[in-house]
Structure formats: C-alpha cells, structure tokens
C-alpha cells in the first residue's frame, strides 16, 4: 500500500491544492469577502500565497521522494513516483499561474 | 493426478449451474463478463438505432419525421445509453472477463458482488428502456441541467426515470470498481510484482479508482435533484437559496473524468494489443504507467471547461484552460510510446491492427479539436454547436469504440475457441471508418457554420442542407458497417473451425489456458518472473495444466485462489471463494424496490425494500468465514499459507476501504455543494440558522468518543481471547448518541424552507444513516462473536467495523460541525 501511496500522493495533492485555490478565488469574488472587510488586493495576496505554498509543498514532496527515508524497495516504483512528482510540481505551477496573471473577478 | 482428471474435478467445483438457472445463480467471472458484454452490445445497438433516427430527422430541413418532443427523448436517450449503459458496462465486462486471466488468478475478489452489480445494471437499464418504449423517456439531455429538469419545467416522470435509473446502474459501476481495485492490488499470480503487472491491469486500476472518485458527485447530484423534485427541497431553485450551477459543477465533476474513464481502458487495450501485433514489447512501460496515472488524476481538474459560457470570472476560466491543455501531455506520451513500439517492431496488418490504426487517425483529430475547445475564446464561439457534437464523437468513437473493436477481434478466438474464417470484418472496417469520418467531418463543418445542437430541425437557406444530408448518408453507412460486425461475430462464433491456443503468439497469461477458457481459468497458478511469462516459458500452459503451479491439487473440494503482497507479489493468503447462489440476483431485485418506490411515489415501498436489502446483506455476510480454525494450509510448491479469513486484512477489509473512498468522495461533494451555495448562491442567508446547545455538542462528542473507544476495546478484548461485550455495548451506545445528535439537527429545521435547511437535512440524514449502519454492524459483530466466527485469530470483521466506525465518527464531526457553524458564528 505504501508503494501505491508513493505513486498517487503528489498528483492527489495537486488536485486538492488546485481545487482549494479555485474555491478561494470563488470566495474572494463573493460578497462574503467584502462583507468581512477584505478587499480585492488582499484577495490577490491570499491567492498568490496559496499558490506559492502549493508549489513549495510539491517541491518538498519531490525532494522527500528522492531521499533515502521515503525511497521504495523497487526501482520501478521509485522511477514512476519521481516522474509523477515532477508532473505534479509542473502541473501546480502551470495551472495556478493565473493567480498572478489574469484579472481576479471580471 | 493427470491433467484430464484435474480438469474434471476443477470444472465440477467451479462451473455454473447448467441451463437457464445458471444465468441467475452464476458468480463465475467468465460467465458474468460475457453477460456484461452481451447486454452492453445490446444497448449499443439500441443507442445506434436512436442515432439513426437523429440523422434521419436532420437529413433534410423542416423534417416532420420526429416532432420536438420525441426528438428530445431520442437524443437524450442516445447519449444516456451510450455513456451509461454501453461504454462503462463494456469496460466492466472486459475487466470482469479478462482481469483474472491476465493476472494469473481464478476469479475476481468478490464474485457475488460482480453478480449483484450485473443485475443492478440490467434492472436499472431496463427501467430506462421501459421509459423509452412507453414514450415517457428522459428528455432534458444526457446532462439533465436544472432548471430544465426541475419540476416546474419537467413535471412528468421522464426526468425521474433518468435520475433513479442511472443511479441504480451506478451501483453496478461502484461494485465493479471496488472489485477491480482489490483484484488488481491483491489477486495476482505469485511473483507478479507491480512492475510485472500486465499493462491493462494498470489501466484498469486507474480507471476503477477514477470510478470510485468520479461517480459519487453525480450520484449525489441525482439524489439532490430527485429530492428537490419529490419533496420540494430547493437545492437548485435560485429564489430559495439554491443555484442551478451547483448541478453543473456536480455533473461535470463526474462528466469530465467520465471521458477518461472511457478512454483509459481503451488505451489499456491498445497498449496490450499493439506490441503483440508489432511482434515486440511495449516501449516505455514505466512511462506509460506514469502517463495513465497522470491522465487519471489530471482529468479531475478539467470539469469547469464544460462551463466556460456560464459567466465564470477570467481567472477561473484560466485555471481550467491551463489544466485542459496540460492533459494533452500524458496523452501524447502514450501516443508516442505506441508509435515507438510500432517503430521498433515488425507490425502485422491484421484486423485488430486496422482498428488500432483507425483509432490513431480518429483520436488524434478528436484530441486536437479538444485542444481547440480548451481555448476559451474559441469555446465561446463553438459552445452548443454541432462542432462539439463532432468533437466528442471523434474522441469517444475514435478513442473507445475503435479500440474495443480491436479488442473484439483480438480476444474473439479466446472467447469462442475458434479461428475466424469468414472475412466480413474487413468489409465492416472500411464501411465504419469511411462512414464515420464522412459523418462527423460534415458535422464539424455544420457546427462551424453555426448549427446548434439539440434542436430538432432547421430552416432551409442557411447552407446546412447538403452538409446534413452527407452526414446522414455517412451515418447510415456506419450503421451498416456495425451490423456487418455483429453478423461477422455471430457467424464466426457459430460455425468457424477450432483455433489454436495462442493464435497471436502473445506473452500474457490470458493465453496460457485452453480456449474457450475453463471455469477455473488455470488448473494451477503460475509463478511469474516477467511481464510476459508465456514468452519466457512456451511450455507454461502445459505445465500449469499438469498441476505444476500453486493450488494444483483440488482435494479440498472448494473454490480456492491466492492473495499476494501488493508491491512484491509474494503469496500471502489462501482465499476461499463462495459457490453459486441466487442471492445477488434476489438482492438486486429487492434493491430495485427502493428505486421503484421513489419512481412511482409509493414511498411505503422504499423503507420496506431497504429493510429487505439489509436482511439480505446480513445473510450474505453471515455465510462468510468459519467457526473453526484451519491454520496454515498447503498451497503447493512446498508453501503453506493462512486462510484470508484468518488474516488481519481479509478481502472484505480492502473492499470496505475502497467503498469508503467512494463514500467519502460523495460526502466531500456534499460539503463542496454546501460551501458553494453558502459562498455564491443568491438568496442567502436563510431566515435563521439553528444554534446548537451545549447538550447537542456533548451528545455528538460523547457519541463519537464512545464509538471510537468501544470498537478499540472490543478489538483488544478479542485479541486477548476475552469477551468483547463491554466494547461492543459502548460502541452501540456511541452510535446511538451520534444518531441522536443528527436527529436533533433534523428536528430543528424544515427540509423545504431554504437550500440551507435542505442541505442540513441531507447532511444530518447522511450522519444518521451511518450511525444506524455502524450500530447495526456492531450488533452483527456481537452475534458473529457469540457464534464463534470472530475470535482472536479471526479478527478481520472487527477491523472492518473499526474502519466504518472511524469513518462515521469523522463524517459526524465534519458534517454536523459544518451544519452548526453558521449558527455558532452568528
């Protein structure tokens, strides 16, 4: 089961962080954000911070999977899990890039 | 013992009952796989006839062939049948038939569950077929968007047929997904490590996990919409705090992964067949595995690209546009691996290979138009036009039907044991390939010229007449081609000459048995040392027939196979399978009572049928296990293994784990829906939020603590060999208190006042149901312990209850906490 988790965790974390950032963007653009006394600038900061945290988490995971503590017994599982950790890191950076490049609530 | 005597003994143990009775009592995976495939093909033919009705209607402008009401039913049922009653069940059929053979085992993990899933599929599909014949079929499109599908716009029973029939069929998909996941992970030939698994098993595993996490949002959406229609709970009614966009989110959270749930098995088929046809091995096995996993997960981040025209802010659009373009990368990795495999091999232009080449041409075009519609400005222009119809047909027919035709001709000698003699298949190939492209290239064109989809007719003079006529002619040519395929299969299966055992010279274990396969698959189980054991040892089939593998001695006179370690494939447990029984059929029939009661608004039938199902489940589970310890049993080759029932992680524990994954996804989708409505739905806040008292919080916390502690106490007591009664009673009290906390929440709100109240009712009802379930399971465990089925060495059932208890505790804390949160914050 640990080998299956090594393979599946990085992309699952991408999915969770991607959905969470999308949810946060929905919250920022909802009336509730303004009602809480927060502006769009604060929303942008929160989104960028969330995206950076997600990328950092993936980078840490990738480094961890390369290290000896989390290394699996099988070379095949190691290769596949590392490839998928790289995919998850790239996917996180690419899909969350809009937090810094597009309009927030238009 | 010689091979013939072994064959006779094993056949007596494993075969289904003879005659028509065997159809209803079989739990054998080969039989059920063939039954799944037969019914799925039947539904494909019905869906195909509906497609021809659509093309006949659109062939000319202002056609009076079908009126708008009938046309709406026809196109809705065409999509519904093809997606839910053909594509997914066909994958289930292939996986059910093939997986144990490819993995080198004798059956799937839960044979009775396979049968139950099959009958749920047949009965749910029959409900929908009945509606079609009776002229009251669903008519709001296969996506059932409210408010079009809400009671105000669709007051008839049509929509209810869809919501209830499809949910009934989805039970089958969830059953199959649990079955496939546990089988691939644990039911393999000894020595078959993860790196030695046949590539199709990887694809099946990814697809099954996707079904477990992709279907629950739609099941939830269907439940909510049916509750709205039946009991006026306003989840999608804007004026009362609901939002119709919530349905779109729930539907496409399922709907987009669904495309990949359909494509990935087809990719698995190609990765299996292509190297055989090219007389080589798959290039980049590890990369293909990684690409399949990546595609499976990335596909869950695309759902909003079906909603680009709903007014979502640019940033939201950009997230999903980026994810949509990203998904092309793992798809391309697979395509390049297949091209590389062809390059390094010596391809043979056989009929399966022709279908694979047709797949390449068609799917690549579909993929490229997919990238086009992932680009937001183009999507806005093409949305709801026939361009989208053409795109999705290129992807689904090119990416699923063509590979399935390759699979049909590749494994037909395996299923029939015959060598194809009549060559109608080649003619059929050209008719389908040319007819399909004529049809859907024209449909692309009509879409670019602005023809809207789901409209029953069009006016002349818009430049669409010839395009539609050409598309309809192409459609009928395609249909003639499919009819020829059916004829080809029937004729060759009936009268062609006997074939050889491994006609394609493949290396996988599915060809290491006589064809058609015996009921037990392998007379003895192989020891695997590579991905292509039959290539390593061409004499393997004969050695297995002589009983030189594991479990070659059927002296114990019961259905036995092996369970292995997930990573290494080392043999770990001996499993005993159940024999033939009508229980799955009866249970599916009684389950149908729940759906029928809802459909006919005979609500008295719903709890009655639910009680019937509970009683049958109890009978089902009671027949498992044993009251005597057997200890380690000889399994051949000098090895002795414990029985699965005497192991801490029996198959039921793994089945529960993956069922809870699906269940947890459903609960997560419910919390998502609640958060979505709270955040963006107009009409909030409701008139009042319930404010929990201290006694409510104490009831919840006390109940959860007692449940969690109780099962642990019981577990510990069983391990020590002492009575588990105190722990079980505490657990029961905990379940009762948790249920009471949920009930107080329900009593404090009115289910139809506002979307908030309706949501709280569903959350509270969900917790109440799970508390009752855990309570019932605790009582059941007590009875099993008293009867001697559960002891210190047979703890599996206690561990299963622990899993469910912990889950119930978690959802109670999260669900009731979320429901009470607004009241606490006020």
HADDOCK unambig.tbl for C-alpha pairs under 7 A between the chains (distance, minus, plus):
assign (segid A and resid 1 and name CA) (segid B and resid 566 and name CA) 6.46 0.50 0.50
assign (segid A and resid 3 and name CA) (segid B and resid 567 and name CA) 6.56 0.50 0.50
assign (segid A and resid 11 and name CA) (segid B and resid 297 and name CA) 6.40 0.50 0.50
assign (segid A and resid 12 and name CA) (segid B and resid 297 and name CA) 6.93 0.50 0.50
assign (segid A and resid 15 and name CA) (segid B and resid 301 and name CA) 6.57 0.50 0.50
assign (segid A and resid 22 and name CA) (segid B and resid 316 and name CA) 6.69 0.50 0.50
assign (segid A and resid 27 and name CA) (segid B and resid 679 and name CA) 6.10 0.50 0.50
assign (segid A and resid 30 and name CA) (segid B and resid 679 and name CA) 6.21 0.50 0.50
assign (segid A and resid 30 and name CA) (segid B and resid 680 and name CA) 5.83 0.50 0.50
assign (segid A and resid 32 and name CA) (segid B and resid 679 and name CA) 6.90 0.50 0.50
assign (segid A and resid 76 and name CA) (segid B and resid 195 and name CA) 6.05 0.50 0.50
assign (segid A and resid 80 and name CA) (segid B and resid 286 and name CA) 6.27 0.50 0.50
assign (segid A and resid 80 and name CA) (segid B and resid 290 and name CA) 5.63 0.50 0.50
assign (segid A and resid 83 and name CA) (segid B and resid 290 and name CA) 6.97 0.50 0.50
assign (segid A and resid 84 and name CA) (segid B and resid 290 and name CA) 6.32 0.50 0.50
assign (segid A and resid 84 and name CA) (segid B and resid 294 and name CA) 6.79 0.50 0.50
assign (segid A and resid 94 and name CA) (segid B and resid 322 and name CA) 6.79 0.50 0.50
assign (segid A and resid 95 and name CA) (segid B and resid 319 and name CA) 5.38 0.50 0.50
assign (segid A and resid 95 and name CA) (segid B and resid 322 and name CA) 5.23 0.50 0.50
assign (segid A and resid 95 and name CA) (segid B and resid 323 and name CA) 5.58 0.50 0.50
assign (segid A and resid 96 and name CA) (segid B and resid 319 and name CA) 6.35 0.50 0.50
assign (segid A and resid 98 and name CA) (segid B and resid 315 and name CA) 5.96 0.50 0.50
assign (segid A and resid 98 and name CA) (segid B and resid 318 and name CA) 6.02 0.50 0.50
assign (segid A and resid 98 and name CA) (segid B and resid 319 and name CA) 6.30 0.50 0.50
assign (segid A and resid 99 and name CA) (segid B and resid 315 and name CA) 6.89 0.50 0.50
assign (segid A and resid 102 and name CA) (segid B and resid 314 and name CA) 6.76 0.50 0.50
assign (segid A and resid 102 and name CA) (segid B and resid 315 and name CA) 5.63 0.50 0.50
assign (segid A and resid 103 and name CA) (segid B and resid 314 and name CA) 6.33 0.50 0.50
assign (segid A and resid 103 and name CA) (segid B and resid 315 and name CA) 6.14 0.50 0.50
assign (segid A and resid 104 and name CA) (segid B and resid 314 and name CA) 7.00 0.50 0.50
assign (segid A and resid 104 and name CA) (segid B and resid 315 and name CA) 5.72 0.50 0.50
assign (segid A and resid 105 and name CA) (segid B and resid 313 and name CA) 5.09 0.50 0.50
assign (segid A and resid 105 and name CA) (segid B and resid 314 and name CA) 6.86 0.50 0.50
assign (segid A and resid 106 and name CA) (segid B and resid 313 and name CA) 5.00 0.50 0.50
assign (segid A and resid 106 and name CA) (segid B and resid 314 and name CA) 5.97 0.50 0.50
